[in-house]
Amino acid sequence: MSGAEGTRATRLNTSTGDVPVDTPRVPAREAAEGELSKPMYHENDPSIVQRALDQFWDWVSGLFDTAANATPGGPAGLVVLIVILLGLAAALWWRLGTPQRSSRAQEALFDSAGPRSAGQHRAAADTHAAALRWSEAVQERMRAIVRGLEERALLDARPGRTADEAAAAAGASLPEHATRLRAAARSFDDVTYGGRSANEHSYLSLRTLDLELDGVKPLLPGASRGVDG
């Protein structure tokens, strides 16, 4: 473009009022923010709850990544470690029972319904077993075991005794049955105070023990086991 043409173009722009628009930066930003704040632009935005959940899972993911980086074997090693910890927790729960058992395991073996004979407890256990109520059957069979030992003077009768105490006392005088007596008491505690359910196998174990103990002969003072007098 020649100098004359440039001068003419400048004159035309001035005469028509075409002045370049130069909007200041701050007002422009405020105008844009005001426009974007209109509801029409946020109809599909996630809710407050969804945003909180997203932040939470981002945090969990960050923890997992940090733990994976610090664990030998990376993510795979961390997964193995978690599985091992869960297995240990399950084993402890199975062995110790729920906290309820720890706080109530010292309650008496027999209820306050009045003294009943070993035969009555056995009959109650058989009734529960016939109805597939294995937990109740285990309870009554353990009571039958202890009451039967008391009736035959193999265990001194002591009110308020727990199943564990009865098993320990009976095991001291019947050492060949001590391990199974402790297992029977543990089964009783599990279903009575630990919130667990018994099954047919656990009941039959107590029933077999009860039948074996019923055939044990009380020893006279000074006598020894396995020697015919």
Secondary structure, 3 states (H helix, E strand, C coil): CCHHHHHHHHHHHHHHCCCCCCCCHHHHHHHHHHHHCCHHHCCCCCCHHHHHHHHHHHHHHHHHHHHHHHCCCHHHHHHHHHHHHHHHHHHHHHHHCCHHHHHHCCCCCCCCCCCCCHHHHHHHHHHHHHCCCHHHHHHHHHHHHHHHHHHCCCCCCCCCCCHHHHHHHHHHHCHHHHHHHHHHHHHHHHHHCCCCCCCHHHHHHHHHHHHHHHCCCCCCCCCCCCCCC
